[in-house]
Amino acid sequence: MHTTALMPLPLAHFFGASLGWLMILLPNRSREIAQINIRACFPEVDHAGQKQLVRSSLIEMGKTLMETGILWLGSQSRFEGLIKKVDGEQLLKNGLDQGKGVILIAPHIGNWEAIGIYCAIHYPMVSLYKPPKMAALDKIVRGSRERSGAELVPTDVQGVKALYKALAENKVTGILPDQDPKGGKRNFAPFFGIQANTMVLLSRLARKTGAVPILVFAERLPRGKGFHVHFEAVPEGIADANLDTSLRVLNQLVESLVRRYPSQYQWAYKRFNKRPEGETSFY
């Protein structure tokens, strides 16, 4: 990782694309999961189109892995040089003007680490953080996020309380909405027409605090040019008092974004791992 951190971004993307091609050519679990997900989510696309999307998504996944060292270990000035364009940021500023905090909805599109770094540099940011299993990697990740200015809180009850407190203090927090939550009650909502176990934290934060939810993602630009950060308004239904409605709107929001940038989505993740009672295993 320290080696890749020294590379120019185009070179890191070259090696990332090469890694992606290895995943395309050699049997591996990431390729298999991506194939299952893409077949299920795009049944209207013919076999050749599905195969091409699997390929392009694995290449983008390789780029994500290879550019991470640059984001985690590079200087702030270098990082800011990689942000080539920002659209819609006034939405975030207007949200903070309302005084109830802002919830950033950041799906696994492009490079979500870039979103956390960018927002922590420019705004008071509090984020949930679960240390990785590798202690050495924990030091790198934690150091990167805290160096950017983010306050990290644990993924437990105390951490959730810290998010409520942060929003009450008119701060910003970010949520990755397209993960399969572990433990607790399962709450399913359609995602690409498939019932997906969906987190309730975002919906409850928005409804109980009155914080402004905003969609955000860092689009990876071609030929190693950098990133285009997008802030976009979201439907009001995300904070609906009816939880089923809120989760449905949330997943529709993420789905619409994925359809715009399908190759930059994290298809190798087991999004449909937990199933409603009576359904067979997806993977």
N, C-alpha and C positions, 0 to 999 in steps of 0.2 A: 504493500500500500504506500509506503514512503517513496518507493520508486515511481509509482504512477503519479504521485502528488507533484513530482517535478516535471512531468510531461506537459507539453502544450496540449490543449484540449483536442485539437484535430488528431494528434498522435494517439492520445488515450482512446479516442473513438475508433481509430483504425484497429487497435488491439482489441477493443471491445467488440467490434464487428467480427473480428477473427474468432474471438471466443464464442460469439453467437453462431458462427458457421460450424464450429466444432459441436455445439449443442444440436444443431440441425442434422449433422451427418452421423453423429454417434448416438446410440440408444442411451437415454438418460431420463430421469424422472421429471425434470422440468419440461422437456419436450412432450412427454406423455401427458402431463397435466394440461399444458397449453392446448394440445390437440383435443382433449376431452372437453375443455371449456369452450373452445372456439366452435367445435361441432355443435355443442348444445345451444350456444348463444346466437349462432348465425345459421340456422337450418335452411334459410332461404338462399344462402350462398353456395355455389357449386363446389365440388371437391377441389378443383384447381384453385379457386379463390380462397377456400379455407386453408389449403396448404401454403399458399403465399402469405396469408396473414400469420400463420404459425412461424414461418421463416422470418418475416419482418419483425415480429414481436420478440423473437429470441435474439435477433441482432440488436434491437433496442435494449433488451435486458442486459446484454453484454456491455453496451455503452454505459448503462446505469452503473454497473459494477465497477467499470474501469474509471469512470469520472468521479466516483465517490471519494477517492483519496484526495483529489484536487479540492473538493468542497470541504472535507473535514480537516485537512492539514494545511491548506493554502492560506495566504494572508487575506485580510478583509478587502484590501485594495484590489487584489487579484480577483477575488470573488465578484466584487462589484463591477469589474471590467467584463465579466462573463454575462452580466445581465444587460442584454442589448435593447430590450424594450419592455415597458411596463404599461399595461392598459387597465383602466378602471380603478386605479388606486384611490381615487376620490371617494369611492363607495366606502372604503375602510375609514377614511378621515371623517366622512359624514356620519358614519356609524358611531365613532367615538364621540362626536359632538353631541350625540343623544345621551351620553353619560351612563349607559348601562353595559358597556363592554361590547366586544365583537367576538363572534365565534367563526373562525376560519374553517371551512369545509374543504379538506385537501385530499381528494382521492389519489390512488396510486397511478397517476398519469405523469409521464415525463420524468422529472426528478423532484420528488416531494421533499427531499432533504434541502434542496435549494430554496424551497418556500419557507421552511423553518428558519434557515439562516437569514434570508432576506428580511423577513418580518421581525425577527429578533433584533436585527441591527437598527431598524427604523422605529420600532414600537415596543411598549412594555409588554412582554410576552411571557406567559406561563403555560407550560406544556407537561402533559403526562410523559413519564419516561420509565421504560422497563429495561434494566441493564441486560445486554446480551450475555450469553453463556460464557463467552471468552472474556476473561478479566482484562487482557491487554486491549481488546477491542472496546470494552467499556470505557477505558481511560481516554481513548481517542474520540469516541462519539460524544461522551459527556463533555470533554474538553472543548470540542468544536462548538457544541450548542451553547455552553455557558460562556465561551469566549465571544460568541455573537451577541450575548446579552440576555439569553433566555433563562428563566427560572424553571428548573426541572423539579417535578413533584412525582412521587411514586404512583404506580397504577393500583391503588387500593382505596379504601374508604377515605383515608386522610388526604390522599391526592385529589379525589373528587371534591372533597370539601374545600381544598385549596383552589380548585377551579371556580367554584361558586364565589369564593371570597375575591378572587382576582376579577371576576366580572363585576362584582359589586363595587370594586375599586376602579372600574372603567378601564380595565386592561384587555389584552387580546389573548385568546387561547386558540389552539389549533386541534382539530380532530380528524383522524383518518377514518372515514365513514364506511369503507368497503372491506372491513375485516370481519372474519367469522368469530364472534365473541366466544370466549371460553367460559364454561361454568354458568351457573344461574339458570333462570328461566329462558327458554328459547322463544324468540319473537321473529316470525317469518313474514317476509314481504316479497313481492315479485321483483326480480332483477333479470332482465332479458326473458321475461315470461317464466322464470324458474323460481320457486320458493327458496329464498336465501335467508339464513339466520342473520338478523340485522341488529346492530347495537342500538340501545335506547338512550344512551347517555346524551348524545347530541340533541335529540328531541326534547329531553327533559330539561337540559340546560337552557335551551332557547325559550321553552314555555315558562319555566319558573323564574327566570331572571329578566326576561325582556331584552336580552342581548341581541344584537343584530347579526344574523348568520350571513356569511358571504362565501361564495365558491371561489377557490383559488387554485391555480396550478401553474407549473413551470414547463412550458412546452420546449422540448429540445429542438433546437434549430439544426438544419442540415449542414454537413461539411464542417462540423466542429465550431460553428460560429458562436455558440453560447446558448442563452435561454431567453425566452419571451414569457414574462410573468403576466398572467391574466387574473384580474379580480372581476367577478361577475355577480349580479344580483340573483337571488334565489326565490322560488315561489313561497308565498306566505304560509302555505300548508305545512311546511316543515315544523312549525311551532304549534300545529293544531292540537287541541285538547284531546282529540281522539288519537290514541297512539298508533292504531293501525293506519289511519290516514297519514299521519306524520311520517311513518316509516315507508309507506308507499311512495309518497312525494320525494323523500330523500333518495330512494333507490332509482326513481325515475330521473331525478336530477343527475345522478352519477351515470346512469345508462346513456342519457342523451350526450353527455360529455365523452364517454367512451366511444360512442358511434362517430363522433367528430374526429377523434384521434385513436383509432383502434389499434394501430401498431405500437403506440406508446403506453398501452395499458399493461398491467402486470398479470398477464394471462397464466403464468406458471404458478400462481397462488391458488390453493384449494378453497376457493370462495364458497363452494357449495358442499363443503365437507359434512356439516351437520345437516341431517334431513328430518323432515316432519315424521312423526310416528308412523310406522308401517312402510315407509319408503326404503328401498334398498340403497346400498352405498353408491355414491356418485363416482368414486374413484377406485 
